């Protein structure tokens, strides 16, 4: 991690540590790590965190976590494609079937485990079965900066899903709070006592004879299983969803499309796009991942079965 910052007039005579935390958004923990393991200079002269600086001064710092190698280039592996990589962030296209980071049930073979020689901090997470674009930070400061963007809703995430049934209206917003389902460590449900959850959806393609749709979902919030539960709340669960799908609950009226649940082997959900501001350069970036082969094959099969209707 390398950073340079020119002190402005409003920060004249303030301590370096206060500028790093209050202006640049660093955590106090990170400033302590920089003090212990990094370097801090002002105008080329070594400074302490508690020293004051003047307007126009140049703060320069470097920091590498101890014993962590941080190669500037990463290569594709285990079907995980690197879409972008620099010294600060990594953007990947995750295939279905890979967990983001180790858990009690998945201690190895996870995304961060596969790239274990590089310290990665997931900013966005995807369910194991969900494929698509993911953003990871390469140091705690960048992770903190991107997490602030999450909180401020300035990170845009779009998903493509195949659903049972046809939304009415075709485009709209689902604003239903979510919470953990009682007596379950995994399942979520809609509840007035839950956290705010907002999903915008737009129907892209309709297969009326199959009673299925291709839908774009844009998240305003990022709750666990948000799209899956919100789609179910409108009686249009995702095709292949074993937790919230048509065959796993009371929505058994999808006679035309029920057979599709066994075709894909997972929920038909793919993170197709992410837009965010680079944590260091502040440049607005967009990365996209095409739908994977299994979903593309299913889509082609649906198109061959019936003539699709554009929404």
C-alpha positions as CSV (number, residue, x, y, z in Angstrom):
1,X,0.0,0.0,0.0
2,X,1.3,3.4,-1.0
3,X,-0.4,6.7,-0.5
4,X,0.4,10.4,-1.0
5,X,-1.8,13.2,0.2
6,X,-1.4,17.0,0.0
7,X,-2.7,18.8,3.1
8,X,-5.4,21.3,2.4
9,X,-6.1,24.6,4.2
10,X,-8.8,23.1,6.4
11,X,-6.3,20.5,7.8
12,X,-3.6,23.1,8.5
13,X,-1.9,22.4,11.9
14,X,-3.7,19.1,12.4
15,X,-2.1,15.9,13.4
16,X,-1.2,13.4,10.7
17,X,-3.3,10.7,12.4
18,X,-6.4,12.9,12.5
19,X,-6.0,13.7,8.8
20,X,-5.6,10.0,7.9
21,X,-8.7,9.0,9.9
22,X,-11.0,12.0,9.4
23,X,-10.1,13.0,5.8
24,X,-8.9,9.9,4.2
25,X,-11.2,7.5,6.1
26,X,-8.6,5.2,7.6
27,X,-9.4,3.2,10.7
28,X,-7.4,3.8,13.9
29,X,-6.3,0.2,13.7
30,X,-4.7,0.7,10.3
31,X,-2.8,3.9,11.5
32,X,-1.4,1.8,14.3
33,X,-0.3,-0.9,11.8
34,X,1.4,1.8,9.6
35,X,3.2,3.1,12.6
36,X,4.5,-0.4,13.5
37,X,5.1,-1.9,10.1
38,X,5.2,1.0,7.6
39,X,6.8,4.3,6.9
40,X,5.4,7.8,7.3
41,X,7.1,10.9,5.8
42,X,6.1,14.5,5.4
43,X,7.9,16.4,2.6
44,X,10.5,13.6,2.6
45,X,11.2,13.8,6.3
46,X,10.2,11.0,8.8
47,X,7.2,12.0,10.9
48,X,5.2,10.6,13.8
49,X,1.5,10.1,13.6
50,X,0.9,12.7,16.3
51,X,3.0,15.4,14.6
52,X,1.1,18.4,13.2
53,X,1.4,19.4,9.5
54,X,0.9,22.5,7.5
55,X,-1.2,23.4,4.5
56,X,0.6,22.3,1.3
57,X,2.7,19.6,3.0
58,X,2.9,16.2,1.3
59,X,2.1,13.2,3.5
60,X,3.6,10.0,2.1
61,X,3.2,6.5,3.6
62,X,3.9,2.9,2.7
63,X,2.6,-0.2,4.4
64,X,2.8,-3.9,3.8
65,X,1.4,-6.4,6.3
66,X,4.2,-8.5,7.7
67,X,4.9,-11.9,6.2
68,X,2.4,-11.4,3.5
69,X,3.5,-11.5,-0.1
70,X,1.6,-9.2,-2.4
71,X,2.4,-9.8,-6.1
72,X,1.1,-7.1,-8.4
73,X,-0.2,-9.6,-10.9
74,X,-2.6,-12.5,-10.3
75,X,-3.4,-15.3,-12.8
76,X,-6.6,-17.2,-13.4
77,X,-6.9,-20.4,-11.6
78,X,-9.6,-23.0,-10.6
79,X,-11.9,-21.5,-13.3
80,X,-11.7,-18.1,-11.4
81,X,-11.0,-15.5,-14.0
82,X,-9.2,-12.3,-13.0
83,X,-11.0,-9.4,-14.6
84,X,-8.8,-6.7,-13.1
85,X,-5.9,-6.5,-10.7
86,X,-3.6,-3.7,-9.4
87,X,-1.8,-3.0,-6.1
88,X,-5.1,-2.1,-4.4
89,X,-8.0,-4.2,-5.7
90,X,-8.8,-7.4,-7.4
91,X,-11.9,-8.1,-9.5
92,X,-12.7,-11.7,-10.3
93,X,-15.5,-13.7,-12.0
94,X,-16.4,-16.4,-9.6
95,X,-17.8,-19.7,-10.9
96,X,-20.7,-21.4,-9.2
97,X,-19.8,-23.9,-6.5
98,X,-17.0,-21.9,-4.8
99,X,-17.4,-20.3,-1.4
100,X,-16.0,-16.9,-0.9
101,X,-13.9,-17.5,2.3
102,X,-13.3,-20.4,4.7
103,X,-16.2,-21.2,7.1
104,X,-16.7,-24.0,9.6
105,X,-18.4,-26.0,6.8
106,X,-16.0,-25.1,4.0
107,X,-12.5,-24.9,5.4
108,X,-10.7,-25.3,2.1
109,X,-11.3,-24.8,-1.6
110,X,-12.7,-21.3,-1.1
111,X,-11.9,-18.3,-3.2
112,X,-9.5,-16.7,-0.7
113,X,-8.0,-20.1,0.0
114,X,-7.2,-20.6,-3.7
115,X,-5.3,-17.3,-3.7
116,X,-3.9,-17.9,-0.2
117,X,-0.5,-16.4,-1.0
118,X,-2.1,-13.0,-1.5
119,X,-3.9,-11.2,1.3
120,X,-7.4,-10.5,0.0
121,X,-10.3,-8.8,1.7
122,X,-13.7,-9.6,0.1
123,X,-15.8,-6.4,-0.3
124,X,-18.7,-8.2,-2.0
125,X,-19.7,-11.8,-1.3
126,X,-21.7,-14.2,-3.4
127,X,-23.5,-17.4,-2.3
128,X,-21.7,-20.6,-3.1
129,X,-24.0,-21.4,-6.0
130,X,-24.1,-17.8,-7.4
131,X,-21.7,-17.0,-10.1
132,X,-20.3,-13.7,-11.3
133,X,-18.2,-10.6,-10.6
134,X,-16.7,-10.1,-7.2
135,X,-14.7,-7.2,-5.7
136,X,-11.8,-7.8,-3.3
137,X,-9.4,-5.3,-1.6
138,X,-5.7,-6.0,-1.2
139,X,-5.1,-4.1,2.0
140,X,-7.2,-3.0,5.0
141,X,-7.4,0.6,4.0
142,X,-8.8,-0.1,0.6
143,X,-11.2,-2.5,2.1
144,X,-12.4,0.1,4.6
145,X,-12.8,2.7,1.8
146,X,-14.9,0.3,-0.3
147,X,-16.9,-0.7,2.7
148,X,-17.8,3.0,3.2
149,X,-19.0,3.0,-0.4
150,X,-21.2,0.0,0.4
151,X,-22.7,1.8,3.4
152,X,-23.3,4.9,1.2
153,X,-24.9,2.8,-1.5
154,X,-22.4,4.0,-4.1
155,X,-21.4,0.5,-5.2
156,X,-23.9,-0.7,-7.9
157,X,-24.5,-4.4,-8.3
158,X,-26.6,-6.0,-11.0
159,X,-27.6,-9.6,-11.2
160,X,-29.3,-11.7,-13.9
161,X,-31.8,-14.3,-12.7
162,X,-34.1,-16.8,-14.3
163,X,-37.4,-17.0,-12.5
164,X,-40.6,-19.0,-12.4
165,X,-43.5,-17.0,-13.5
166,X,-43.8,-13.5,-14.9
167,X,-43.6,-10.4,-12.7
168,X,-46.6,-8.1,-12.6
169,X,-45.7,-5.3,-13.1
170,X,-42.8,-6.3,-15.3
171,X,-40.5,-3.7,-13.8
172,X,-40.5,-2.3,-10.2
173,X,-39.0,-2.2,-6.7
174,X,-39.4,-4.7,-3.9
175,X,-39.0,-3.0,-0.5
176,X,-39.4,-5.7,2.1
177,X,-37.3,-6.0,5.3
178,X,-35.4,-9.2,5.9
179,X,-34.3,-11.1,9.0
180,X,-33.0,-14.5,9.9
181,X,-35.7,-17.1,10.0
182,X,-36.5,-18.3,13.5
183,X,-34.7,-21.6,14.3
184,X,-32.5,-21.4,11.2
185,X,-28.9,-20.3,10.9
186,X,-29.2,-20.0,7.1
187,X,-32.7,-19.1,5.9
188,X,-34.0,-15.6,5.7
189,X,-37.6,-14.3,5.7
190,X,-39.5,-11.1,5.3
191,X,-40.4,-9.5,8.6
192,X,-41.3,-6.0,9.7
193,X,-38.7,-6.5,12.4
194,X,-36.0,-7.1,9.8
195,X,-33.3,-4.9,8.2
196,X,-34.2,-2.7,5.3
197,X,-33.9,-4.5,2.0
198,X,-34.6,-2.9,-1.4
199,X,-34.3,-4.7,-4.8
200,X,-35.1,-3.1,-8.1
201,X,-36.0,-5.5,-10.9
202,X,-36.5,-5.3,-14.7
203,X,-37.9,-8.0,-16.8
204,X,-35.6,-8.6,-19.8
205,X,-37.2,-11.6,-21.5
206,X,-40.4,-13.6,-21.1
207,X,-41.1,-17.2,-22.1
208,X,-44.9,-17.3,-21.7
209,X,-45.4,-20.9,-22.7
210,X,-42.9,-22.0,-20.1
211,X,-44.1,-19.5,-17.6
212,X,-40.5,-18.2,-17.0
213,X,-38.7,-14.9,-17.2
214,X,-35.2,-13.5,-17.4
215,X,-34.9,-10.7,-14.9
216,X,-32.3,-8.1,-14.0
217,X,-32.0,-7.3,-10.3
218,X,-30.2,-4.2,-9.0
219,X,-29.5,-4.2,-5.3
220,X,-29.9,-1.0,-3.3
221,X,-29.0,-2.9,-0.1
222,X,-27.0,-6.1,0.2
223,X,-28.7,-8.5,2.6
224,X,-28.1,-12.2,2.8
225,X,-30.2,-14.1,0.2
226,X,-31.9,-10.8,-0.7
227,X,-32.8,-11.4,-4.3
228,X,-33.8,-15.0,-3.6
229,X,-36.2,-14.1,-0.8
230,X,-37.6,-11.0,-2.6
231,X,-38.2,-13.0,-5.8
232,X,-40.1,-15.6,-3.7
233,X,-42.1,-12.8,-2.0
234,X,-43.6,-12.0,-5.4
235,X,-44.3,-15.8,-6.1
236,X,-41.5,-15.8,-8.7
237,X,-38.7,-17.8,-7.1
238,X,-35.4,-18.4,-8.9
239,X,-35.3,-21.5,-11.1
240,X,-33.2,-24.2,-9.3
241,X,-33.2,-22.5,-5.9
242,X,-33.2,-25.4,-3.4
243,X,-33.8,-23.2,-0.4
244,X,-36.5,-20.8,-1.7
245,X,-37.5,-22.4,-5.0
246,X,-40.9,-23.5,-6.2
247,X,-40.4,-27.1,-5.1
248,X,-39.1,-26.3,-1.6
249,X,-42.1,-24.3,-0.4
250,X,-45.8,-23.9,-0.9
251,X,-45.5,-22.4,-4.4
252,X,-46.2,-25.6,-6.2
253,X,-48.4,-24.1,-9.0
254,X,-45.5,-23.7,-11.5
255,X,-46.5,-26.8,-13.4
256,X,-45.1,-25.5,-16.7
257,X,-41.6,-24.7,-15.4
258,X,-41.1,-27.0,-12.4
259,X,-39.0,-29.4,-14.5
260,X,-36.4,-26.7,-15.0
261,X,-35.4,-26.8,-11.3
262,X,-33.6,-30.1,-12.0
263,X,-31.8,-28.9,-15.2
264,X,-29.3,-26.4,-13.8
265,X,-28.4,-28.0,-10.5
266,X,-28.2,-24.6,-8.7
267,X,-30.2,-21.3,-8.4
268,X,-30.2,-19.4,-11.7
269,X,-28.5,-16.3,-10.4
270,X,-25.4,-14.5,-11.8
271,X,-23.7,-11.3,-10.7
272,X,-23.3,-9.6,-14.1
273,X,-22.0,-6.1,-13.2
274,X,-20.4,-4.1,-10.5
275,X,-19.7,-0.4,-10.5
276,X,-17.7,1.4,-7.9
277,X,-15.1,4.1,-7.3
278,X,-11.4,3.0,-7.1
279,X,-10.4,3.4,-3.4
280,X,-7.2,5.3,-4.3
281,X,-7.7,7.0,-7.6
282,X,-11.4,7.6,-7.1
283,X,-12.0,6.7,-10.8
284,X,-15.5,5.3,-11.4
285,X,-15.0,1.7,-12.7
286,X,-17.4,-0.9,-14.1
287,X,-16.7,-4.6,-14.6
288,X,-19.0,-7.2,-16.2
289,X,-19.1,-10.9,-16.3
290,X,-21.0,-12.8,-19.0
291,X,-23.5,-15.5,-17.8
292,X,-21.7,-18.8,-17.4
293,X,-22.0,-21.8,-19.7
294,X,-24.7,-23.6,-17.6
295,X,-27.0,-20.6,-17.5
296,X,-26.4,-19.8,-21.1
297,X,-27.2,-23.4,-22.2
298,X,-30.4,-23.2,-20.2
299,X,-31.3,-19.9,-21.8
300,X,-30.7,-21.2,-25.3
301,X,-32.8,-24.3,-24.5
302,X,-35.7,-22.1,-23.3
303,X,-35.4,-20.0,-26.5
304,X,-35.5,-23.1,-28.7
305,X,-38.5,-24.4,-26.8
306,X,-40.7,-21.4,-27.4
307,X,-40.6,-18.1,-29.2
308,X,-39.6,-15.6,-26.5
309,X,-41.6,-12.4,-25.9
310,X,-39.6,-9.3,-25.3
311,X,-40.7,-7.4,-22.2
